[in-house]
Amino acid sequence: MPIVGDLRVLLRIRNFRRLLHVRLLSQGADGVYQVALAAYVVFSPEKQTSPTAIASAMAVLLLPYSVVGPFAGVLLDRWSRRQVFVHGNLLRALLAVATAALMAAPVPDWLFYVSALCVTAVNRFVLAGLSAALPRVVDDERLVLANSLSPTAGTLAATVGGGLAFLVRMMGSESDTTVVLLGAFFYLCAGLASLSLAPTLLGPDRQPTRPRLGTALADTTRDLVAAVRHLAAPERGEAAWALAAMTAMRFCYGALLVLLLMLCRYALADGAEEGLRLLGPALALSGAGFFAAAVVTPWAAGRLGPGRWIVVCSGAAAVLEPALGLPFAAGPLFAAAFFLGLITQGAKIATDTLVQSCVDDGFRGRIFSVYDVLFNVSFVAAAGVAALILPPDGRSVVLVVLVAVIYGGVATTLARVERRVRQATT
C-alpha cells in the first residue's frame, strides 16, 4: 500500500522522529496527569465528591485552552519553539511535583486547582508549538501525511498514558500522588528529549520588522472578530449552523460525562475503588466509539452529505440517550458510552469537513481557533449546568431528558437548514 511506504519514509526522517518522540512523551504525560487529577477529584475515598468539584476540575483542564489558545501563535512566532518544548516540559514537571505535594498536604482546594491550571496552560503552548514546528522537519510533499500521523499518534499516547495511570492506581498505589509523580517523570523525559533537536531547527525565523507584542495581540483579536463575521455571511450558513450544532452536542456530551462520573462514584459502586474500575471501561468504550466514527463517517457523510450526517447523529442520540441512560444501570451506560462517542465524533468530523469546505482559506485557521474556544467553553458550561441539576448520587431524570431534548432540537433545526440549502441549490 502506498501509504505504508510513505509512513516508512516519514519515520526514517531523523528530525521528524525526534519531534514525534517529544509529542508522544508530552501527550502521554498529559494522559497520566489528567487521569490522576480526575481520580483525585472524583474517586479519592477521603473526599466527598460533588458535581461542583467535577465542574471545577473540567474548568481547570479546559479553560486555559480557550483563553490562551487563540493567542498562543503570537508568542510562538517570537519564541524559539525548541526552547518552548524544553522549558515548557521542565516547567510542567516541576508544577506536577508541586501538584503531588499539594495532594499530600492539608491545603485549600483552590491552591491545588491553581497548580493544575498552570500545568494545563503551559500545555497549550507545547501542543501549538508541535504543530507549528512540523513543516520545519518534513518536506511539503509529505506534510499532509505528517499532519495526519502526528496528532493521531499523540492522541493514542494520551490514551495509553491515561490507561497506565488507571493501571498504576489500581495495582496498589497508596494515593494519587504516585500517579501525578509518574506524569511529572514523563514531562521531564519530554523536556530532555527536546534537547536532541537543534536550537534553531524549529524556528521561528528572525524578522526585524516584527510588530510589538501588544500590537500583535490586538491584531489577533481583530482577526478573530473578522473570522466570525466571515462565518456569519449568508453563503456560509450551513457551516455556521453545523458549528452551532456541534457546540450544542459537545454541551450534551459534557453533561453526560459528569453524570457518568457521579454514577460511577456513588450509585453504581460500593466505594471509590470500585467506581474507578467501572469508569475505566466506560471511557475506553467511549474512545472506541471515537475511533469507530473515524471509520464510519467518511462513508456515511459521503452518501448523505456532512450536514445530513450530523442530523442522523443528533437524531440517533435523542433516541438512544434516554433509552440507555434512564435505567441508570452499568450495562446500558456502557453501551451509551460507545454510541455517544461514535455520534459525537462523527458529528465533529462532519462539522470539520463543512467548515473546511465552506470557509475561505485565509480565514480557516482563525475560524478553527474560534471553533476550539466554543468546543471547550460549551464542555465546561455543561459541567456547570450538571452541577446545578445533579443530586449527590448522580441519578437525574431531569438531566437525561434535558440532554435528549437538546439533541432533538439540534436534529430538527439542522434538518430544516439542510432542506433550505438543498432548495437553494436546485
TILO-220163 format. One record per residue (C-alpha): x, y, z. Coordinates in steps of 0.2 Angstrom, whole numbers, plus 5000, padded with zeros to 4 digits. Example, Ala and Ser with C-alpha at 12.3 -4.5 7.8 and 13.67 -1.06 7.14 Angstrom:
<sites>
(site (5062,4978,5039))
(site (5068,4995,5036))
</sites>
This chain:
<sites>
(site (5000,5000,5000))
(site (5007,5017,4995))
(site (5003,5025,5012))
(site (5013,5012,5021))
(site (5028,5016,5011))
(site (5025,5035,5014))
(site (5025,5031,5033))
(site (5041,5022,5032))
(site (5049,5036,5023))
(site (5042,5048,5036))
(site (5049,5038,5050))
(site (5066,5037,5043))
(site (5067,5057,5044))
(site (5078,5059,5059))
(site (5071,5076,5065))
(site (5053,5071,5062))
(site (5056,5056,5073))
(site (5064,5066,5086))
(site (5049,5079,5086))
(site (5037,5064,5086))
(site (5046,5057,5102))
(site (5043,5074,5110))
(site (5025,5074,5106))
(site (5022,5056,5112))
(site (5031,5059,5129))
(site (5022,5075,5131))
(site (5005,5069,5127))
(site (5007,5053,5136))
(site (5012,5063,5152))
(site (4996,5073,5149))
(site (4985,5057,5149))
(site (4993,5052,5165))
(site (4991,5069,5174))
(site (4973,5071,5168))
(site (4968,5054,5174))
(site (4977,5057,5191))
(site (4968,5074,5193))
(site (4951,5066,5189))
(site (4954,5051,5201))
(site (4959,5063,5215))
(site (4944,5075,5212))
(site (4931,5061,5210))
(site (4937,5045,5217))
(site (4948,5049,5232))
(site (4940,5039,5247))
(site (4943,5053,5259))
(site (4934,5066,5248))
(site (4915,5068,5246))
(site (4914,5072,5228))
(site (4901,5084,5221))
(site (4896,5089,5204))
(site (4903,5106,5208))
(site (4920,5099,5211))
(site (4920,5090,5194))
(site (4914,5106,5186))
(site (4929,5115,5194))
(site (4941,5101,5188))
(site (4934,5102,5170))
(site (4936,5121,5170))
(site (4954,5119,5176))
(site (4958,5107,5162))
(site (4949,5115,5148))
(site (4948,5134,5150))
(site (4966,5138,5148))
(site (4964,5130,5130))
(site (4950,5143,5127))
(site (4958,5158,5134))
(site (4976,5155,5129))
(site (4973,5146,5113))
(site (4969,5159,5100))
(site (4984,5170,5106))
(site (4997,5156,5108))
(site (5003,5158,5090))
(site (5008,5176,5093))
(site (5020,5171,5106))
(site (5026,5155,5097))
(site (5031,5166,5082))
(site (5043,5176,5094))
(site (5050,5162,5105))
(site (5061,5148,5100))
(site (5050,5133,5098))
(site (5063,5121,5103))
(site (5065,5131,5119))
(site (5047,5131,5122))
(site (5047,5112,5122))
(site (5062,5111,5133))
(site (5057,5124,5146))
(site (5038,5121,5145))
(site (5040,5102,5149))
(site (5053,5105,5163))
(site (5041,5118,5170))
(site (5027,5106,5169))
(site (5037,5093,5178))
(site (5040,5105,5192))
(site (5022,5110,5193))
(site (5016,5092,5193))
(site (5028,5089,5208))
(site (5020,5104,5216))
(site (5003,5096,5212))
(site (5008,5080,5220))
(site (5014,5089,5236))
(site (4998,5099,5237))
(site (4988,5082,5236))
(site (4998,5075,5251))
(site (4996,5091,5261))
(site (4981,5098,5270))
(site (4979,5114,5259))
(site (4964,5123,5252))
(site (4957,5116,5236))
(site (4959,5132,5227))
(site (4978,5131,5229))
(site (4978,5113,5221))
(site (4967,5120,5206))
(site (4979,5134,5203))
(site (4993,5122,5202))
(site (4984,5111,5190))
(site (4978,5126,5180))
(site (4996,5131,5177))
(site (5001,5114,5170))
(site (4987,5114,5158))
(site (4990,5132,5152))
(site (5008,5128,5148))
(site (5001,5113,5138))
(site (4993,5124,5126))
(site (5009,5132,5121))
(site (5018,5115,5119))
(site (5004,5107,5108))
(site (5003,5123,5097))
(site (5022,5123,5095))
(site (5022,5105,5090))
(site (5010,5109,5076))
(site (5019,5125,5071))
(site (5036,5115,5070))
(site (5031,5101,5059))
(site (5034,5110,5042))
(site (5052,5113,5048))
(site (5056,5094,5049))
(site (5045,5087,5034))
(site (5045,5092,5016))
(site (5029,5099,5008))
(site (5026,5083,4999))
(site (5023,5073,5015))
(site (5016,5087,5026))
(site (4998,5081,5024))
(site (5003,5064,5030))
(site (5013,5070,5044))
(site (4999,5081,5050))
(site (4988,5066,5050))
(site (5000,5054,5058))
(site (5007,5066,5072))
(site (4991,5071,5081))
(site (4983,5054,5079))
(site (4999,5047,5087))
(site (4998,5060,5101))
(site (4980,5056,5105))
(site (4985,5037,5106))
(site (4999,5042,5118))
(site (4987,5052,5129))
(site (4975,5037,5129))
(site (4990,5025,5134))
(site (4996,5037,5147))
(site (4978,5038,5154))
(site (4977,5019,5154))
(site (4994,5017,5163))
(site (4988,5029,5176))
(site (4972,5018,5179))
(site (4983,5003,5180))
(site (4996,5010,5192))
(site (4982,5017,5203))
(site (4973,5000,5203))
(site (4988,4990,5206))
(site (4990,4996,5224))
(site (4996,5014,5223))
(site (4993,5021,5240))
(site (4987,5038,5234))
(site (4985,5049,5218))
(site (5002,5057,5221))
(site (5011,5042,5214))
(site (5002,5044,5198))
(site (5005,5063,5197))
(site (5023,5060,5200))
(site (5023,5047,5186))
(site (5016,5061,5175))
(site (5030,5073,5181))
(site (5043,5060,5176))
(site (5036,5059,5158))
(site (5036,5078,5157))
(site (5054,5078,5162))
(site (5058,5065,5149))
(site (5049,5075,5135))
(site (5059,5090,5140))
(site (5076,5080,5139))
(site (5070,5073,5123))
(site (5068,5091,5116))
(site (5087,5093,5118))
(site (5090,5081,5104))
(site (5083,5095,5092))
(site (5095,5109,5086))
(site (5091,5125,5094))
(site (5087,5134,5078))
(site (5079,5120,5068))
(site (5061,5123,5073))
(site (5061,5142,5070))
(site (5054,5154,5070))
(site (5065,5164,5058))
(site (5071,5181,5064))
(site (5060,5195,5057))
(site (5067,5213,5061))
(site (5051,5221,5056))
(site (5040,5211,5068))
(site (5027,5222,5077))
(site (5027,5225,5095))
(site (5018,5211,5106))
(site (5004,5222,5111))
(site (5000,5227,5093))
(site (5001,5208,5088))
(site (4989,5203,5101))
(site (4977,5217,5096))
(site (4978,5212,5078))
(site (4974,5194,5083))
(site (4959,5200,5092))
(site (4953,5210,5077))
(site (4957,5195,5065))
(site (4946,5183,5076))
(site (4931,5196,5075))
(site (4934,5197,5056))
(site (4933,5177,5055))
(site (4917,5177,5065))
(site (4909,5190,5053))
(site (4916,5179,5038))
(site (4907,5164,5045))
(site (4891,5173,5048))
(site (4889,5178,5030))
(site (4873,5170,5022))
(site (4883,5160,5009))
(site (4891,5151,5024))
(site (4876,5147,5033))
(site (4877,5128,5033))
(site (4894,5129,5040))
(site (4889,5141,5054))
(site (4874,5131,5059))
(site (4884,5115,5059))
(site (4896,5123,5071))
(site (4882,5129,5082))
(site (4875,5111,5082))
(site (4892,5104,5086))
(site (4893,5116,5101))
(site (4877,5110,5107))
(site (4881,5092,5105))
(site (4898,5095,5115))
(site (4887,5103,5129))
(site (4877,5087,5129))
(site (4892,5076,5130))
(site (4900,5086,5144))
(site (4884,5085,5154))
(site (4883,5066,5152))
(site (4901,5064,5157))
(site (4898,5072,5174))
(site (4883,5061,5176))
(site (4893,5046,5172))
(site (4907,5051,5184))
(site (4894,5053,5198))
(site (4885,5037,5195))
(site (4902,5028,5195))
(site (4907,5036,5211))
(site (4891,5033,5221))
(site (4876,5025,5213))
(site (4884,5010,5204))
(site (4898,5006,5215))
(site (4902,5002,5233))
(site (4917,5014,5236))
(site (4929,5024,5226))
(site (4940,5010,5220))
(site (4925,5000,5213))
(site (4919,5016,5205))
(site (4936,5019,5197))
(site (4935,5001,5190))
(site (4919,5005,5182))
(site (4924,5022,5174))
(site (4939,5014,5165))
(site (4929,5003,5154))
(site (4916,5016,5151))
(site (4930,5029,5145))
(site (4938,5015,5135))
(site (4921,5011,5126))
(site (4919,5030,5123))
(site (4936,5031,5115))
(site (4932,5015,5104))
(site (4916,5025,5098))
(site (4928,5039,5093))
(site (4938,5028,5083))
(site (4923,5019,5075))
(site (4917,5036,5070))
(site (4933,5039,5060))
(site (4929,5023,5050))
(site (4910,5025,5048))
(site (4909,5044,5045))
(site (4919,5045,5028))
(site (4907,5033,5021))
(site (4891,5040,5029))
(site (4895,5058,5026))
(site (4899,5054,5008))
(site (4882,5046,5005))
(site (4872,5058,5014))
(site (4882,5074,5014))
(site (4890,5081,5030))
(site (4875,5091,5036))
(site (4863,5077,5035))
(site (4875,5065,5044))
(site (4875,5077,5058))
(site (4856,5077,5058))
(site (4857,5057,5059))
(site (4869,5058,5073))
(site (4860,5070,5084))
(site (4843,5062,5080))
(site (4850,5045,5085))
(site (4857,5052,5101))
(site (4840,5060,5105))
(site (4833,5042,5105))
(site (4847,5032,5112))
(site (4852,5043,5126))
(site (4836,5042,5136))
(site (4833,5024,5131))
(site (4851,5018,5138))
(site (4853,5032,5151))
(site (4836,5031,5161))
(site (4839,5014,5168))
(site (4854,5020,5177))
(site (4862,5003,5176))
(site (4880,4999,5171))
(site (4877,4988,5156))
(site (4866,5001,5146))
(site (4878,5015,5152))
(site (4892,5006,5144))
(site (4883,5004,5128))
(site (4878,5023,5129))
(site (4896,5027,5131))
(site (4901,5019,5115))
(site (4887,5025,5104))
(site (4888,5043,5111))
(site (4907,5043,5107))
(site (4903,5037,5090))
(site (4889,5050,5087))
(site (4899,5065,5095))
(site (4915,5062,5085))
(site (4905,5058,5069))
(site (4896,5074,5070))
(site (4913,5083,5074))
(site (4921,5075,5058))
(site (4907,5081,5048))
(site (4907,5098,5055))
(site (4926,5100,5052))
(site (4923,5095,5034))
(site (4909,5108,5032))
(site (4919,5122,5039))
(site (4935,5117,5029))
(site (4925,5117,5013))
(site (4914,5132,5015))
(site (4926,5144,5023))
(site (4939,5154,5013))
(site (4957,5148,5016))
(site (4963,5165,5023))
(site (4950,5163,5037))
(site (4951,5145,5040))
(site (4964,5145,5054))
(site (4956,5159,5064))
(site (4939,5150,5062))
(site (4946,5134,5069))
(site (4953,5144,5084))
(site (4935,5151,5087))
(site (4929,5133,5085))
(site (4941,5127,5098))
(site (4935,5140,5110))
(site (4917,5136,5108))
(site (4921,5117,5109))
(site (4929,5119,5126))
(site (4918,5133,5134))
(site (4902,5123,5130))
(site (4910,5107,5139))
(site (4914,5117,5154))
(site (4897,5126,5154))
(site (4889,5108,5153))
(site (4898,5103,5169))
(site (4892,5119,5177))
(site (4874,5116,5172))
(site (4875,5097,5178))
(site (4882,5103,5195))
(site (4866,5113,5197))
(site (4854,5099,5192))
(site (4863,5083,5198))
(site (4858,5075,5215))
(site (4873,5068,5226))
(site (4871,5050,5218))
(site (4870,5056,5200))
(site (4853,5049,5196))
(site (4844,5063,5187))
(site (4830,5060,5176))
(site (4829,5079,5173))
(site (4846,5080,5166))
(site (4844,5064,5155))
(site (4828,5071,5147))
(site (4835,5089,5145))
(site (4850,5082,5135))
(site (4838,5072,5124))
(site (4828,5087,5121))
(site (4844,5097,5116))
(site (4849,5083,5104))
(site (4831,5083,5097))
(site (4832,5101,5094))
(site (4849,5100,5085))
(site (4842,5087,5074))
(site (4826,5096,5070))
(site (4834,5113,5067))
(site (4848,5107,5056))
(site (4836,5096,5046))
(site (4827,5112,5042))
(site (4843,5121,5037))
(site (4848,5107,5026))
(site (4831,5107,5017))
(site (4834,5126,5014))
(site (4851,5123,5007))
(site (4846,5110,4995))
(site (4831,5120,4989))
(site (4843,5135,4986))
(site (4855,5124,4976))
(site (4841,5116,4965))
</sites>
